[in-house]
Every structure is written in C-alpha cells, then in structure tokens.
C-alpha cells in the first residue's frame, strides 16, 4: 500500500514541477533532485519513516502548487510575473484597514 502512495507522490511531484516551472528549462531540472531523493530512500523499510517522507513530499507539492509564481526578466530591473490560472481562483484582495466589528 505504501509503495503505491510513494509512486503516486512521485508522479504528482513531477506533474506539479512541469506546471509550476513551465517554459523554464533551468527550473525544470528540479526533476533531477526529485529523482535523486526518491532513489536515495528507495530501500527504506520503516513504515513510520516512509509515512514521514510521504508527508514531507505532499507538503512540498502543496507549497509548489499554491505558493510559487513564475517570474520572467523583461529587462535588468523588471520581472514579469506569470501566475497560473489555478492560483488566481482563490485570490483574496488585501485590505489595509480591517472592517470594524459592530
């Protein structure tokens, strides 16, 4: 059962990496790091340790999917932000002055 969860997380991380770093060849090389981490721990036998690593991997995937916005250098001092559509759906405008309780 854990093996299936590990494989699912591996695939999910790679899909998220492709979406988050779309058209950024250097950042897409995160593939190597993902593969290295999974290979490094492929012989882990402790279910508790595997669960812990699954949790960390899921947290990383969530962080990438919800918090990373791509930026493109347009000139020396300017970045153009390229947010993905799924990030814009839950965007809540910031309010400097909170509403007063009545």
C-alpha angles and dihedrals in degrees: 000000000000090000090059091049090050092052091046091051091048091054093043092052091052093048091049091047090054093050098043097045097036112162092004105113095185094050092044086066086080080095088081092054093048091050092047093052093049092046092047091058101033093111095051109132103178110102090205092053091046091051090050092051091046089054092050092048091049090049091051091049091050091048092051093046097047107029110032120091121183118237126197123200107236094175138341098295103021133085125191110212116219108194117188117241092245090060093055096055096074098036111139115196116242116244119204093197114046117219114266117243113239 
